[in-house]
Amino acid sequence: MHPRRGPDPTDLLSALPVAVMVVDSETRIAQANAECELLLNLSERAMRGRSLGDVLLLPDEIDVAEGRAFAAFDLALTTARGQRLRVDLAATELPDQPGWRVITLHNAATSRRLGVSADRAAAARSAVGAAAMLAHEIKNPLSSIRGAAQLIADGAEPAELTRLVIDEVDRITALIDRMEDFTDTRPLAVESLNIYPLLAHARDAARAGFARGITIEERFDPSLPPVLANRDALLQVLLNLMKNAATALGPRGERRITLTTSFRLGMSVAPAPGRPRTPLPIEICVIDTGPGAPEDIAEHLFDPFVSSRPEGKGLGLALVDKLVRDMGGIVQYSREGTPNETVFRILLQRAAG
């Protein structure tokens, strides 16, 4: 009887629920698992062979080439793309591989947030806020309808704006219909969608309502394949993020919202412990030139009733997070680029076929 073979080490690395990278004796990245790709928003293919410093800007006091094991907790890091992270970092030498190191990066914000989400009071607060959250979202289409009506009153061509009003009224009806089962945890009905008509609708609705006077730019990948999503839910997510961006810009300074799409290899998420990872290659970003969220609440932005504005109810981004998760995807917040811009990144599944 032959002894049973153990799992392949590469499979074990991929299955780990913490970001892991392997660097060689010259601190070049040799491997990175799926969690590392997700944390750094960069595929393993793009990282492999590059110097660690070209991907992750470590503080001067952290030197992974020193040849000793170390750990640093709640460490503020910046990626080469300008994304700011708070992580628990540990590094150790590989046995029988002199100079080679294994580096783990545990998202400190996520670990702190797990304790919050497990708290009973927070769970009860989320349940109580579900109906209020949905009612809050009705204000978005009403803003677009009011803006369209004003444009018609000012002499604008009514045909296209009338269609916008009809579509937004239909969306309010759908939102109200979902009020009774808003807390339903079953997955949304998803289908293969071309996202560009949805992006165009969101742009037009924003320009007619809450984003009047704001520049809206588009940087799209024309070869993007269809996405697996729910049409109404994805449109709601886009409008929420654009309204959030418009509000953050304020009345002065550079006022620009940028919509981008791209195909990202290597991004994936585990739907549940022990389940195979699901690729999330479709990326949609809503970017604005505003100041971003205060650092003390940035890691809780998607929690209900957390808001950076005194008048805010903290419901819009919580609904965004729920809808994206219900479609099998994830949404992330970051500050990236030079100068820094606010980025809300939606990652979704590609439709089959």
C-alpha positions as CSV (number, residue, x, y, z in Angstrom):
1,M,0.0,0.0,0.0
2,H,1.5,3.3,-1.1
3,P,1.5,6.1,1.4
4,R,-1.0,8.9,0.7
5,R,0.6,11.9,-0.9
6,G,0.1,15.2,0.9
7,P,-1.2,18.4,-0.8
8,D,1.0,20.3,-3.2
9,P,2.8,23.2,-1.3
10,T,1.6,25.7,-4.0
11,D,-2.0,24.6,-3.3
12,L,-1.4,25.1,0.4
13,L,0.0,28.6,-0.2
14,S,-3.0,29.5,-2.3
15,A,-5.5,28.3,0.3
16,L,-4.0,30.3,3.2
17,P,-6.5,33.0,4.4
18,V,-3.6,35.5,4.9
19,A,-1.5,37.4,2.3
20,V,1.8,35.6,1.8
21,M,4.7,36.3,-0.5
22,V,8.1,34.6,-0.9
23,V,11.2,36.6,-1.7
24,D,14.6,35.3,-2.8
25,S,18.0,36.2,-1.5
26,E,18.0,39.4,-3.5
27,T,14.6,40.4,-2.2
28,R,12.9,39.7,-5.5
29,I,9.3,38.3,-5.3
30,A,9.2,34.7,-6.3
31,Q,5.6,33.8,-5.3
32,A,2.5,35.5,-4.0
33,N,-0.8,33.9,-3.0
34,A,-4.3,35.0,-3.9
35,E,-4.8,36.9,-0.6
36,C,-1.7,38.9,-1.3
37,E,-2.9,39.7,-4.8
38,L,-6.2,40.9,-3.3
39,L,-4.6,43.0,-0.6
40,L,-2.1,44.7,-2.9
41,N,-4.5,44.9,-5.9
42,L,-1.8,43.4,-8.0
43,S,-1.6,39.9,-9.7
44,E,1.2,37.5,-8.9
45,R,2.3,37.6,-12.6
46,A,2.9,41.4,-12.2
47,M,4.8,41.0,-9.0
48,R,7.0,38.0,-9.8
49,G,10.6,38.9,-10.4
50,R,10.2,42.5,-9.2
51,S,12.1,43.8,-6.2
52,L,10.0,43.9,-3.1
53,G,10.6,47.7,-2.8
54,D,9.1,48.2,-6.3
55,V,5.8,46.7,-5.0
56,L,5.6,47.6,-1.3
57,L,7.3,50.7,0.2
58,L,8.4,49.5,3.7
59,P,9.5,51.9,6.5
60,D,13.2,52.4,6.9
61,E,13.2,50.4,10.2
62,I,11.9,47.3,8.4
63,D,14.6,45.4,6.5
64,V,13.6,42.0,5.3
65,A,17.1,41.3,4.1
66,E,18.6,41.3,7.6
67,G,18.4,37.5,7.9
68,R,16.3,37.3,11.1
69,A,12.7,36.7,11.9
70,F,10.7,39.7,13.0
71,A,7.1,40.9,13.3
72,A,5.5,44.4,13.3
73,F,1.9,45.1,14.2
74,D,-0.5,47.7,13.0
75,L,2.2,49.0,10.5
76,A,1.3,51.8,8.1
77,L,2.5,50.9,4.6
78,T,2.2,52.3,1.1
79,T,2.1,50.3,-2.1
80,A,4.1,51.4,-5.2
81,R,0.7,52.4,-6.7
82,G,0.0,54.8,-3.8
83,Q,-2.5,52.6,-1.9
84,R,-2.2,53.0,1.9
85,L,-2.5,49.9,4.1
86,R,-2.4,49.1,7.8
87,V,-1.0,45.5,8.2
88,D,0.4,43.1,10.7
89,L,3.7,42.0,9.0
90,A,5.9,39.0,9.8
91,A,9.0,37.7,8.0
92,T,10.9,34.5,8.5
93,E,13.7,32.7,6.7
94,L,12.9,29.6,4.6
95,P,14.7,26.4,5.9
96,D,17.3,25.1,3.5
97,Q,17.0,28.2,1.4
98,P,19.6,30.7,2.7
99,G,18.5,34.3,2.2
100,W,15.0,33.4,1.1
101,R,12.1,34.8,3.2
102,V,8.4,34.2,3.7
103,I,6.5,37.5,4.4
104,T,3.0,37.5,5.7
105,L,0.7,40.6,5.6
106,H,-2.4,40.5,7.6
107,N,-4.8,43.4,6.9
108,A,-5.0,45.1,10.3
109,A,-8.2,46.9,9.4
110,T,-9.9,43.6,8.6
111,S,-8.8,41.9,11.8
112,R,-10.1,44.8,13.9
113,R,-13.3,44.8,11.9
114,L,-13.9,41.1,12.5
115,G,-14.2,41.9,16.2
116,V,-16.7,44.7,15.5
117,S,-18.8,42.6,13.1
118,A,-19.0,39.8,15.7
119,D,-20.3,42.1,18.3
120,R,-24.0,41.5,19.0
121,A,-24.9,45.1,19.4
122,A,-23.4,45.9,15.9
123,A,-25.4,43.0,14.4
124,A,-28.6,44.2,16.0
125,R,-27.9,47.8,14.8
126,S,-27.4,46.6,11.3
127,A,-30.8,44.7,11.3
128,V,-32.6,47.7,12.7
129,G,-31.1,50.0,10.1
130,A,-32.0,47.8,7.0
131,A,-35.4,49.5,6.3
132,A,-34.0,52.9,7.0
133,M,-31.1,52.2,4.6
134,L,-33.5,51.4,1.7
135,A,-35.6,54.4,2.4
136,H,-32.5,56.5,2.2
137,E,-31.7,55.1,-1.2
138,I,-35.0,56.4,-2.7
139,K,-33.6,59.9,-2.4
140,N,-31.1,59.2,-5.2
141,P,-33.5,58.6,-8.0
142,L,-35.8,61.4,-6.7
143,S,-32.8,63.8,-7.1
144,S,-32.3,62.7,-10.8
145,I,-36.1,63.1,-11.5
146,R,-36.1,66.6,-10.0
147,G,-33.0,67.6,-12.0
148,A,-34.5,66.2,-15.3
149,A,-37.8,68.1,-14.6
150,Q,-35.8,71.3,-14.1
151,L,-33.9,70.8,-17.4
152,I,-37.2,70.2,-19.2
153,A,-38.6,73.4,-17.6
154,D,-35.6,75.3,-18.9
155,G,-36.3,74.3,-22.4
156,A,-34.2,71.1,-22.8
157,E,-35.2,68.4,-25.3
158,P,-37.7,66.3,-23.3
159,A,-37.5,63.0,-25.1
160,E,-34.4,61.6,-23.6
161,L,-35.0,63.2,-20.2
162,T,-38.5,61.7,-20.1
163,R,-37.0,58.3,-20.6
164,L,-34.7,59.0,-17.7
165,V,-37.6,60.0,-15.4
166,I,-39.5,56.8,-16.3
167,D,-36.5,54.6,-15.6
168,E,-35.9,56.3,-12.3
169,V,-39.5,56.0,-11.3
170,D,-39.4,52.3,-12.2
171,R,-36.3,51.9,-10.0
172,I,-38.0,53.6,-7.0
173,T,-40.9,51.0,-7.4
174,A,-38.4,48.2,-7.4
175,L,-36.7,49.6,-4.3
176,I,-40.0,49.8,-2.5
177,D,-40.9,46.3,-3.6
178,R,-37.6,45.0,-2.0
179,M,-38.2,46.8,1.3
180,E,-39.9,43.8,3.0
181,D,-37.2,41.3,2.0
182,F,-34.2,43.7,2.3
183,T,-32.6,41.5,4.9
184,D,-32.9,38.4,2.8
185,T,-29.4,36.8,2.7
186,R,-30.1,34.8,-0.5
187,P,-27.9,35.7,-3.5
188,L,-29.3,38.2,-5.9
189,A,-30.4,36.9,-9.3
190,V,-27.5,37.6,-11.6
191,E,-27.1,37.4,-15.3
192,S,-24.6,38.2,-18.1
193,L,-24.5,42.0,-18.5
194,N,-22.8,44.5,-20.7
195,I,-21.8,47.1,-18.1
196,Y,-21.4,50.1,-20.5
197,P,-25.1,50.9,-20.8
198,L,-25.3,50.9,-17.0
199,L,-22.3,53.2,-16.7
200,A,-23.9,55.5,-19.3
201,H,-27.2,55.6,-17.4
202,A,-25.4,56.3,-14.1
203,R,-23.4,59.1,-15.7
204,D,-26.5,60.7,-17.3
205,A,-28.5,60.4,-14.0
206,A,-25.6,61.9,-12.1
207,R,-25.2,64.9,-14.5
208,A,-29.0,65.5,-14.4
209,G,-29.1,65.5,-10.6
210,F,-26.5,65.4,-7.8
211,A,-23.4,65.9,-10.0
212,R,-24.5,68.9,-12.0
213,G,-21.4,71.1,-12.6
214,I,-19.0,68.3,-11.9
215,T,-16.6,67.0,-14.6
216,I,-17.2,63.2,-15.2
217,E,-14.4,61.5,-17.1
218,E,-14.3,58.0,-18.4
219,R,-11.4,55.6,-18.9
220,F,-12.8,52.3,-20.2
221,D,-11.3,49.1,-21.4
222,P,-13.3,48.6,-24.7
223,S,-12.5,44.8,-24.7
224,L,-14.1,44.1,-21.3
225,P,-16.2,40.9,-21.4
226,P,-19.7,40.7,-19.9
227,V,-20.0,40.8,-16.1
228,L,-22.1,38.5,-13.9
229,A,-24.3,40.9,-12.0
230,N,-27.8,42.1,-11.2
231,R,-28.7,45.1,-13.3
232,D,-30.7,47.1,-10.7
233,A,-28.2,46.3,-7.9
234,L,-25.1,47.3,-10.0
235,L,-26.8,50.5,-11.1
236,Q,-27.7,51.3,-7.5
237,V,-24.1,50.7,-6.5
238,L,-22.7,53.0,-9.2
239,L,-25.1,55.8,-8.4
240,N,-24.4,55.5,-4.6
241,L,-20.6,55.7,-5.2
242,M,-21.0,58.6,-7.6
243,K,-23.2,60.5,-5.2
244,N,-20.8,59.8,-2.4
245,A,-18.0,61.2,-4.6
246,A,-20.0,64.3,-5.6
247,T,-20.7,65.1,-2.0
248,A,-17.1,64.6,-1.0
249,L,-15.8,67.1,-3.6
250,G,-17.5,70.1,-2.0
251,P,-18.3,73.4,-3.8
252,R,-14.7,74.5,-4.6
253,G,-11.4,73.3,-6.0
254,E,-10.9,70.6,-8.6
255,R,-14.3,68.8,-8.9
256,R,-13.8,65.6,-11.0
257,I,-15.2,62.1,-10.9
258,T,-13.6,59.4,-13.0
259,L,-15.2,56.1,-14.0
260,T,-12.7,53.4,-15.1
261,T,-13.0,49.7,-16.1
262,S,-10.3,47.1,-16.5
263,F,-9.7,43.4,-16.6
264,R,-7.6,42.2,-13.7
265,L,-6.1,38.7,-13.7
266,G,-5.4,37.1,-10.4
267,M,-8.1,38.6,-8.3
268,S,-10.3,36.1,-6.4
269,V,-12.3,35.6,-3.3
270,A,-13.4,32.5,-1.3
271,P,-17.3,32.6,-1.0
272,A,-17.1,30.5,2.2
273,P,-14.5,28.6,4.2
274,G,-13.5,25.4,2.4
275,R,-15.1,26.6,-0.9
276,P,-13.0,27.1,-4.1
277,R,-11.9,30.6,-4.7
278,T,-14.0,32.6,-7.3
279,P,-12.1,34.8,-9.8
280,L,-13.1,38.5,-9.8
281,P,-11.5,39.9,-12.9
282,I,-14.0,42.6,-13.8
283,E,-12.9,45.9,-12.1
284,I,-15.0,49.1,-12.0
285,C,-13.6,52.1,-10.2
286,V,-15.3,55.3,-9.1
287,I,-12.5,57.9,-8.4
288,D,-12.8,61.4,-7.1
289,T,-10.4,64.2,-6.3
290,G,-11.9,64.8,-2.8
291,P,-10.0,64.6,0.5
292,G,-11.1,61.0,1.3
293,A,-12.4,59.6,4.6
294,P,-10.8,60.6,7.9
295,E,-8.3,57.9,8.9
296,D,-10.1,57.1,12.2
297,I,-13.2,55.9,10.3
298,A,-11.7,54.7,7.0
299,E,-11.6,51.0,8.0
300,H,-15.3,51.2,9.0
301,L,-16.7,53.0,6.0
302,F,-18.9,50.1,4.9
303,D,-20.4,49.6,8.4
304,P,-24.0,50.9,8.9
305,F,-24.3,54.3,10.5
306,V,-20.7,55.3,10.0
307,S,-20.3,58.6,8.1
308,S,-17.7,61.3,7.7
309,R,-20.4,63.9,7.3
310,P,-22.3,65.4,10.3
311,E,-25.5,65.2,8.3
312,G,-24.8,61.7,6.9
313,K,-26.7,58.6,8.1
314,G,-23.9,56.2,7.2
315,L,-26.2,54.0,5.1
316,G,-25.2,54.4,1.4
317,L,-21.8,52.6,1.6
318,A,-23.3,49.9,3.8
319,L,-25.8,49.2,1.1
320,V,-23.1,49.3,-1.6
321,D,-21.1,46.6,0.4
322,K,-24.2,44.4,0.8
323,L,-25.3,44.6,-2.9
324,V,-21.8,43.9,-4.2
325,R,-21.4,40.9,-1.8
326,D,-24.8,39.6,-2.8
327,M,-23.6,39.6,-6.4
328,G,-20.5,37.5,-5.3
329,G,-18.1,40.4,-5.5
330,I,-16.2,42.8,-3.2
331,V,-15.8,46.5,-2.9
332,Q,-12.8,48.3,-1.6
333,Y,-11.8,51.8,-0.5
334,S,-8.3,53.3,-0.9
335,R,-6.4,56.5,-1.4
336,E,-4.1,56.1,-4.4
337,G,-1.9,58.1,-6.8
338,T,0.0,61.3,-6.6
339,P,-1.7,63.5,-5.6
340,N,-3.9,61.1,-3.7
341,E,-7.4,60.4,-5.0
342,T,-10.2,58.5,-3.5
343,V,-10.8,55.1,-5.1
344,F,-13.8,52.9,-4.7
345,R,-13.0,49.6,-6.5
346,I,-15.7,47.1,-7.4
347,L,-14.5,43.6,-8.3
348,L,-17.0,41.2,-9.9
349,Q,-17.2,37.9,-11.7
350,R,-16.9,37.5,-15.4
351,A,-20.0,36.0,-17.1
352,A,-19.6,32.5,-18.5
353,G,-19.3,32.1,-22.3
